[in-house]
Amino acid sequence: MLNELDKELEKRGLRFVRYADDCVITVGSEAAAKRVMYSVSRFIEKRLGLKVNMTKTKITRPRELKYLGFGFWKSSDGWKSRPHQDSVRRFKFKLKKLTQRKWSIDLTRRIEQLNLSIRGWINYFSLGNMKSIVASIDERLRTRLRVIIWKQWKKKSRRLWGLLKLGVPKWIADKVSGWGDHYQLVAQKSVLKRAISKPVLEKRGLVSCLDYYLERHALKVS
């Protein structure tokens, strides 16, 4: 039935996008928006016999719009889409839950769960312009995984063994292994960033948010 709405909007020459019963119509002014909202709502109720939910029907500017999880911003070459800040916030919260230190789970299984969330979220939003967003998430995620690994090593002897295995010189490993349980502070030290680096975590199976996004985005826009 909503196909009839599509035909009507096309006949009127309106620019619109619709997914199921969620529709956005773009016009050039607030006055035009008011006219279109009234006439289209009337068409839906009188001609199609459907009820318009007026609590969800509103006039808004593109920057304030949230549609299917996307937000919008204007660049020098026109309007662009990216995940709405609410969508980003929920994704960050999901990753935070999956990287809780108190969650007793094997690192391999944890990474598998992270990869499922990363691929799913990025596949959905890959059309959007979000390079800086995923780069920031990537860095934060690697820091949280370093915290987990450092905590799992527990004792100084185990930390020394782990650092040596990752190629850290012995005199540095001796010093670093005694840093103790200030996990967040230790995880941000440059020596640990180099030891448990992006390539090391990728070797353990972790998907890079940034690399995966760049790959999927290129396919979407090509």
MARKOLSE-897109 format. One record per residue: residue in one letter; y, x, z of N, C-alpha, C in turn. Coordinates in steps of 0.02 Angstrom, whole numbers, padded with zeros to 5 digits, always signed. Layout:
N
aYXZYXZYXZ/...
END
This chain:
222
m-00060+00041+00000+00000+00000+00000+00063+00043+00000/l+00060+00099+00035+00119+00143+00038+00133+00176-00029/n+00085+00173-00076+00099+00197-00143+00155+00157-00175/e+00160+00093-00155+00215+00051-00180+00282+00077-00156/l+00282+00103-00095+00344+00133-00068+00363+00194-00109/d+00314+00236-00125+00327+00295-00166+00359+00275-00233/k+00331+00224-00265+00357+00201-00329+00429+00176-00323/e+00442+00140-00268+00509+00114-00257+00560+00170-00247/l+00541+00219-00207+00586+00276-00195+00598+00316-00258/e+00546+00324-00299+00553+00360-00362+00599+00321-00410/k+00591+00254-00411+00632+00212-00453+00706+00217-00434/r+00718+00225-00369+00788+00231-00346+00816+00302-00355/g+00773+00348-00375+00795+00417-00385+00806+00456-00321/l+00771+00436-00268+00779+00469-00203+00731+00528-00197/r+00753+00580-00165+00710+00637-00150+00675+00624-00084/f+00609+00629-00084+00572+00612-00023+00506+00651-00021/v+00477+00653+00038+00410+00679+00047+00376+00634+00097/r+00312+00618+00083+00275+00573+00128+00205+00599+00140/y+00184+00598+00203+00115+00613+00221+00090+00554+00264/a+00041+00517+00238+00018+00455+00270+00078+00409+00281/d+00092+00389+00343+00149+00344+00355+00210+00381+00382/d+00210+00447+00375+00266+00488+00398+00306+00511+00338/c+00367+00485+00331+00406+00496+00271+00476+00523+00287/v+00499+00571+00247+00567+00597+00253+00602+00586+00186/i+00663+00558+00190+00704+00547+00130+00768+00588+00139/t+00786+00626+00089+00847+00668+00094+00902+00640+00050/v+00962+00637+00079+01022+00613+00043+01080+00660+00058/g+01137+00647+00027+01192+00695+00032+01242+00684+00087/s+01241+00625+00119+01291+00612+00171+01263+00564+00223/e+01298+00561+00279+01276+00516+00333+01284+00443+00311/a+01336+00428+00274+01347+00359+00250+01290+00338+00204/a+01270+00383+00159+01214+00368+00114+01149+00360+00154/a+01141+00400+00205+01081+00396+00247+01076+00328+00281/k+01132+00303+00305+01131+00237+00338+01113+00182+00288/r+01141+00185+00228+01125+00135+00177+01052+00137+00158/v+01027+00198+00147+00957+00205+00126+00909+00184+00182/m+00924+00202+00244+00880+00183+00299+00876+00107+00305/y+00932+00074+00297+00933+00001+00302+00893-00031+00244/s+00908-00009+00183+00876-00041+00125+00802-00026+00120/v+00782+00036+00136+00711+00054+00133+00672+00019+00189/s+00701+00016+00248+00668-00020+00303+00658-00093+00285/r+00707-00122+00253+00703-00192+00232+00648-00200+00179/f+00644-00153+00132+00592-00156+00081+00522-00153+00112/i+00513-00107+00160+00448-00098+00192+00427-00162+00229/e+00473-00193+00264+00456-00251+00304+00452-00315+00262/k+00498-00324+00215+00499-00386+00176+00450-00385+00117/r+00448-00330+00082+00406-00326+00022+00335-00304+00037/l+00328-00257+00083+00260-00232+00098+00228-00265+00158/g+00269-00300+00198+00242-00335+00256+00221-00289+00312/l+00251-00230+00316+00235-00182+00368+00292-00178+00418/k+00276-00159+00479+00326-00153+00532+00352-00081+00534/v+00417-00073+00533+00448-00007+00539+00460+00008+00612/n+00435+00065+00635+00446+00087+00704+00516+00117+00709/m+00563+00078+00733+00633+00100+00735+00646+00153+00788/t+00600+00161+00836+00609+00214+00885+00596+00283+00854/k+00556+00284+00800+00541+00347+00766+00582+00355+00702/t+00616+00303+00682+00657+00305+00621+00728+00324+00639/k+00752+00378+00611+00818+00402+00630+00851+00442+00574/i+00915+00450+00581+00955+00493+00537+00967+00559+00572/t+00953+00613+00538+00962+00679+00570+00980+00731+00517/r+01007+00786+00540+01022+00842+00495+00959+00885+00487/p+00954+00920+00430+00893+00960+00417+00875+01008+00473/r+00926+01041+00503+00912+01090+00555+00881+01058+00617/e+00893+00993+00626+00867+00958+00685+00802+00922+00671/l+00778+00927+00609+00719+00890+00589+00655+00927+00608/k+00606+00889+00632+00539+00915+00643+00492+00871+00603/y+00457+00901+00555+00413+00861+00512+00346+00896+00505/l+00293+00862+00527+00225+00889+00525+00220+00958+00557/g+00260+00968+00609+00259+01032+00646+00307+01084+00619/f+00340+01070+00563+00386+01117+00532+00458+01104+00554/g+00498+01157+00556+00570+01153+00564+00601+01181+00500/f+00668+01175+00494+00701+01195+00432+00766+01233+00446/w+00782+01281+00404+00843+01320+00412+00869+01338+00342/k+00934+01350+00339+00966+01364+00275+00981+01438+00268/s+00956+01468+00214+00970+01538+00200+01019+01542+00141/s+01033+01602+00119+01081+01611+00064+01056+01581-00002/d+00989+01572-00008+00962+01544-00069+00930+01475-00059/g+00955+01439-00009+00931+01370+00000+00894+01358+00064/w+00868+01298+00071+00832+01278+00132+00762+01307+00133/k+00741+01330+00192+00675+01359+00203+00640+01323+00260/s+00574+01327+00260+00535+01297+00314+00503+01352+00356/r+00489+01335+00418+00453+01379+00463+00426+01335+00519/p+00380+01360+00560+00355+01319+00615+00413+01300+00661/h+00413+01237+00681+00463+01215+00729+00453+01252+00795/q+00507+01261+00833+00502+01299+00895+00450+01269+00943/d+00440+01203+00940+00388+01172+00982+00318+01194+00960/s+00308+01200+00894+00244+01223+00868+00230+01295+00887/v+00282+01336+00885+00275+01407+00905+00260+01411+00979/r+00294+01371+01018+00284+01372+01091+00212+01353+01109/r+00186+01301+01075+00117+01280+01090+00067+01333+01069/f+00079+01367+01013+00034+01420+00990+00034+01479+01039/k+00093+01498+01061+00097+01553+01110+00061+01535+01174/f+00067+01472+01195+00033+01450+01256-00043+01453+01247/k-00066+01434+01187-00138+01437+01173-00163+01509+01177/l-00127+01555+01147-00147+01626+01150-00144+01653+01221/k-00095+01630+01258-00089+01652+01328-00150+01630+01369/k-00173+01568+01357-00232+01544+01392-00294+01584+01373/l-00298+01602+01309-00356+01640+01285-00355+01713+01307/t-00298+01736+01332-00293+01806+01355-00278+01810+01430/q-00299+01759+01467-00292+01762+01539-00339+01814+01569/r-00314+01855+01613-00357+01907+01643-00413+01877+01685/k-00399+01820+01716-00448+01791+01761-00506+01758+01724/w-00500+01750+01658-00554+01720+01619-00606+01773+01607/s-00663+01766+01639-00716+01815+01635-00758+01802+01572/i-00744+01841+01520-00779+01832+01456-00781+01900+01421/d-00833+01911+01384-00841+01973+01345-00783+01979+01295/l-00758+02040+01285-00701+02051+01241-00715+02028+01170/t-00776+02039+01146-00794+02018+01078-00789+01943+01070/r-00814+01906+01119-00810+01832+01116-00738+01809+01123/r-00700+01843+01164-00629+01825+01172-00592+01833+01105/i-00605+01889+01072-00573+01902+01008-00594+01850+00956/e-00656+01830+00958-00680+01777+00912-00640+01713+00921/q-00629+01695+00984-00590+01634+00999-00517+01642+00977/l-00489+01701+00988-00421+01715+00965-00416+01709+00889/n-00464+01738+00854-00463+01737+00781-00465+01666+00753/l-00505+01623+00785-00508+01553+00763-00440+01520+00768/s-00406+01532+00824-00340+01502+00834-00288+01532+00787/i-00290+01598+00778-00242+01632+00734-00250+01607+00662/r-00311+01607+00637-00322+01586+00568-00303+01513+00557/g-00323+01471+00604-00307+01400+00597-00232+01386+00596/w-00196+01417+00642-00124+01405+00647-00087+01434+00587/i-00105+01494+00567-00070+01526+00511-00088+01492+00445/n-00150+01471+00436-00167+01435+00375-00125+01372+00367/y-00112+01338+00423-00073+01276+00421+00000+01291+00404/f+00028+01342+00435+00100+01356+00427+00116+01411+00377/s+00067+01434+00339+00076+01494+00297+00129+01485+00242/l+00144+01424+00223+00196+01413+00173+00265+01430+00201/g+00273+01425+00267+00337+01436+00299+00358+01509+00300/n+00423+01520+00311+00450+01588+00316+00452+01608+00390/m+00402+01647+00411+00396+01660+00483+00373+01731+00498/k+00392+01778+00456+00370+01847+00465+00390+01875+00533/s+00452+01864+00553+00476+01891+00617+00441+01857+00676/i+00425+01793+00667+00391+01755+00721+00322+01784+00733/v+00282+01792+00680+00214+01816+00689+00212+01890+00708/a+00262+01929+00687+00265+01999+00707+00274+02004+00782/s+00317+01962+00810+00328+01962+00882+00266+01939+00920/i+00233+01887+00894+00172+01862+00925+00118+01916+00924/d+00113+01951+00867+00064+02004+00859+00071+02058+00913/e+00132+02081+00922+00145+02134+00971+00129+02111+01042/r+00149+02050+01057+00136+02022+01124+00061+02014+01136/l+00025+01992+01085-00047+01983+01092-00083+02049+01104/r-00063+02101+01069-00095+02166+01079-00081+02193+01149/t-00021+02181+01175-00006+02201+01243-00051+02166+01293/r-00062+02102+01284-00104+02064+01330-00177+02087+01326/l-00199+02107+01267-00268+02132+01261-00275+02201+01293/r-00223+02241+01289-00224+02306+01324-00231+02295+01400/v-00195+02246+01425-00200+02229+01496-00272+02211+01514/i-00303+02171+01473-00372+02149+01485-00420+02208+01485/i-00413+02251+01435-00457+02309+01430-00447+02356+01490/w-00385+02367+01509-00371+02411+01566-00402+02382+01630/k-00397+02317+01637-00425+02284+01696-00502+02288+01696/q-00531+02280+01636-00604+02283+01632-00631+02353+01647/w-00592+02404+01633-00615+02471+01649-00617+02483+01725/k-00575+02448+01762-00575+02445+01836-00564+02513+01869/k-00615+02554+01873-00611+02616+01912-00581+02673+01871/k-00554+02722+01907-00523+02780+01875-00572+02816+01829/s-00634+02823+01851-00684+02859+01811-00697+02822+01745/r-00699+02757+01748-00710+02716+01688-00650+02720+01641/r-00590+02720+01671-00529+02726+01630-00525+02794+01596/l-00544+02845+01633-00545+02913+01605-00593+02915+01546/w-00653+02887+01556-00704+02885+01502-00677+02848+01441/g-00646+02790+01453-00620+02750+01398-00566+02785+01359/l-00520+02817+01394-00465+02852+01361-00490+02912+01321/l-00537+02949+01350-00565+03007+01314-00601+02984+01251/k-00637+02928+01256-00673+02901+01198-00626+02882+01142/l-00565+02862+01161-00515+02842+01111-00474+02901+01086/g-00492+02961+01107-00460+03021+01081-00399+03045+01118/v-00388+03019+01178-00331+03042+01218-00348+03111+01247/p-00303+03160+01241-00317+03227+01270-00333+03222+01344/k-00378+03266+01367-00403+03260+01436-00348+03265+01488/w-00300+03309+01478-00248+03316+01530-00205+03254+01535/i-00196+03219+01479-00159+03155+01481-00203+03101+01510/a-00267+03099+01490-00313+03048+01515-00321+03053+01591/d-00324+03115+01616-00329+03125+01689-00270+03093+01726/k-00212+03102+01698-00151+03075+01729-00148+02999+01722/v-00161+02974+01662-00155+02902+01648-00207+02862+01686/s-00267+02888+01692-00321+02850+01725-00306+02836+01798/g-00259+02872+01827-00241+02860+01896-00182+02815+01906/w-00159+02783+01853-00100+02741+01857-00112+02677+01897/g-00174+02656+01903-00189+02599+01947-00186+02531+01914/d-00173+02480+01956-00182+02411+01935-00117+02374+01918/h-00065+02410+01903-00003+02377+01880-00012+02364+01805/y-00054+02314+01790-00080+02305+01722-00026+02298+01669/q+00022+02254+01681+00073+02241+01630+00115+02304+01617/l+00131+02340+01669+00171+02401+01662+00132+02454+01624/v+00069+02463+01643+00027+02514+01610+00018+02497+01536/a+00007+02433+01521-00008+02412+01452+00050+02426+01404/q+00110+02431+01431+00169+02443+01389+00187+02517+01383/k+00150+02560+01416+00162+02631+01410+00141+02656+01340/s+00180+02702+01313+00168+02724+01245+00099+02756+01236/v+00075+02790+01287+00009+02823+01280-00046+02771+01272/l-00041+02715+01307-00092+02663+01300-00084+02625+01234/k-00022+02617+01212-00010+02586+01147-00042+02626+01091/r-00037+02693+01097-00067+02736+01046-00142+02737+01052/a-00168+02735+01113-00240+02738+01123-00274+02673+01102/i-00248+02617+01128-00275+02551+01109-00227+02522+01057/s-00228+02551+00999-00180+02536+00946-00203+02476+00905/k-00161+02457+00858-00179+02403+00812-00244+02418+00774/p-00252+02478+00744-00316+02492+00710-00377+02489+00757/v-00368+02511+00819-00423+02508+00868-00443+02436+00881/l-00394+02393+00892-00408+02322+00905-00436+02287+00843/e-00412+02307+00784-00440+02279+00723-00512+02300+00713/k-00528+02361+00734-00597+02384+00731-00642+02343+00776/r-00613+02318+00831-00651+02273+00876-00655+02202+00849/g-00621+02190+00792-00626+02125+00759-00564+02082+00761/l-00511+02104+00794-00451+02063+00801-00415+02055+00734/v-00398+01993+00718-00358+01979+00659-00284+01991+00675/s-00250+02028+00633-00178+02038+00642-00141+01975+00618/c-00102+01945+00662-00064+01885+00644-00019+01900+00584/l+00016+01956+00586+00063+01973+00533+00028+01985+00466/d-00024+02026+00467-00060+02042+00405-00091+01979+00374/y-00121+01938+00417-00153+01877+00392-00101+01829+00364/y-00044+01824+00397+00010+01780+00372+00035+01805+00304/l+00048+01869+00298+00073+01896+00235+00024+01883+00177/e-00040+01889+00193-00092+01876+00142-00092+01803+00121/r-00092+01758+00171-00096+01686+00156-00030+01661+00125/h+00026+01686+00149+00091+01665+00122+00098+01684+00048/a+00075+01744+00032+00079+01767-00038+00038+01722-00084/l-00019+01698-00060-00061+01653-00099-00027+01585-00108/k+00007+01562-00055+00039+01496-00058+00099+01495-00106/v+00137+01549-00107+00199+01548-00147+00189+01576-00218/s+00130+01603-00232+00118+01632-00299+00105+01578-00351/
END
